[in-house]
Amino acid sequence: MFPHAMYSWKFMETNEYCPCCGESFMPEPGFFLGSAFFSYFINAGLLLGIALYLYYSEREITITAMIVSVVAVVFGLLPVTLRISKSLWIHILIGYEGPCGAIPKKH
């Protein structure tokens, strides 16, 4: 689904078509806009986890440490959360048809 490595400058790009079956990964303009909701909830879960960890840790945490840790996790995991959210979105709207050798090409 993604032609480039996860931690490259082109981590957001997707293939135009599935290399296996030929299904379009962009059936309409703005298709992946809905994946932003998944990305939001994934990041909210991560931030909640960080907040709980920092709150219940035994040391005193400064506001600077909280901001740095949140920014580091959100931007450090951006390629991961983006790819997970895009994959979830397309798997909900376009069904899996089986292994590559068992389905006919569409394109």
C-alpha positions, 0 to 999 in steps of 0.5 A: 500500500505504501511505496516508500519506507516508513521513515522517509520524506515520502511516508505519506504517499500511497500507491495509486493501485494495489499491486496485487489486484489492481484496486484503486487506493484513491477511489475518489478525491479526499478519500483518506480524509476519514482516516484523520478520525482514526489518527486523532483517536490513536494519538489521543490514546497515546497522549492519554497513556503518556499523561497517565504515565507521567502523572503516576510516576514517582518523580516530579515532572515539569511542564517542559518535560511533559511538552517535550515528551508529548511532541516527541511521541506525536511527531516521532510516531506520525508515520506509524499512526498515519499508516495505521489510520489509512490502512484501517480506513481502506480496510473498512470501506474496501473488503479483503478478497483473499491472497494475491494469487486467488483474485483476478486483477481489476485494473 
